[in-house]
Amino acid sequence: MRDGINLENKGVPAVVISHDVFGKAAQAQSIALGLPELRVIIYNQPKGKPDEVEGAWAAKQVVDQLLQMVRDSDV
């Protein structure tokens, strides 16, 4: 969160990526640190043992959200 906020404050567009478990905390922290408009991608944390988790599925969630942010952005 702080890295994303620091970059944005220096004029560098940033996106923060967070598991859904920390989604509300990420939003609250961006507000508390004075940048409520910080772009945050929140994705569902894969459940299960590491060797059973579908990493490609989790990555696709992030990429899909990132592409949509880019399309919607004026940056």
matplotlib code that plots the C-alpha trace (Angstrom):
import matplotlib.pyplot as plt

x = [0.0, 2.6, 4.7, 1.7, 0.9, 4.5, 4.6, 1.3, 2.5, 5.6, 3.4, 4.0, 0.7, 0.5, -1.8, -1.8, -2.7, -4.3, -5.9, -9.6, -8.7, -7.0, -9.3, -11.1, -7.9, -6.3, -9.1, -9.1, -5.4, -5.5, -8.2, -6.2, -3.0, -4.8, -5.2, -8.7, -8.6, -5.6, -6.2, -6.4, -7.0, -8.5, -8.7, -9.8, -7.1, -6.8, -7.9, -6.2, -2.7, -0.1, 0.3, -3.5, -4.1, -4.6, -2.1, -3.0, -6.7, -5.6, -3.2, -6.0, -8.2, -5.5, -4.7, -8.4, -8.9, -5.7, -6.6, -10.0, -8.3, -6.1, -9.0, -11.0, -8.0, -7.1, -3.5]
y = [0.0, 2.5, 1.8, 2.4, 5.6, 6.8, 6.2, 8.0, 11.0, 11.2, 11.2, 7.6, 5.7, 2.7, -0.3, -2.3, -6.0, -7.6, -10.8, -10.5, -11.3, -7.9, -6.0, -3.9, -3.1, -2.0, 0.4, 1.7, 2.3, 4.1, 6.4, 6.9, 7.7, 10.4, 8.6, 7.1, 7.0, 4.6, 1.8, -1.5, -4.9, -7.3, -11.0, -14.1, -15.8, -19.4, -22.0, -25.3, -26.7, -24.9, -27.9, -28.0, -24.3, -23.2, -20.4, -19.6, -19.0, -16.5, -14.7, -14.4, -12.7, -10.1, -9.6, -9.2, -6.5, -4.8, -4.7, -3.2, -0.5, 0.4, 0.6, 2.8, 5.0, 8.4, 7.9]
z = [0.0, 1.0, -2.1, -4.3, -2.5, -2.5, -6.3, -6.9, -4.8, -7.1, -10.2, -11.1, -11.8, -9.5, -8.9, -5.7, -5.7, -2.6, -1.6, -0.8, 2.9, 3.1, 0.7, 3.3, 5.1, 1.9, 1.1, 4.6, 4.6, 1.2, 2.7, 6.0, 4.1, 2.0, -1.4, -1.5, -5.3, -5.3, -7.8, -5.9, -7.5, -5.0, -6.0, -4.3, -2.4, -3.7, -1.1, -0.5, -0.3, -2.4, -4.8, -5.3, -5.9, -9.5, -9.8, -13.4, -12.3, -9.7, -12.1, -14.7, -12.1, -11.5, -15.2, -16.2, -13.5, -14.5, -18.2, -17.3, -15.2, -18.1, -20.4, -18.0, -17.1, -18.4, -17.3]

ax = plt.figure().add_subplot(projection="3d")
ax.plot(x, y, z, "-o")
ax.set_aspect("equal")
plt.show()
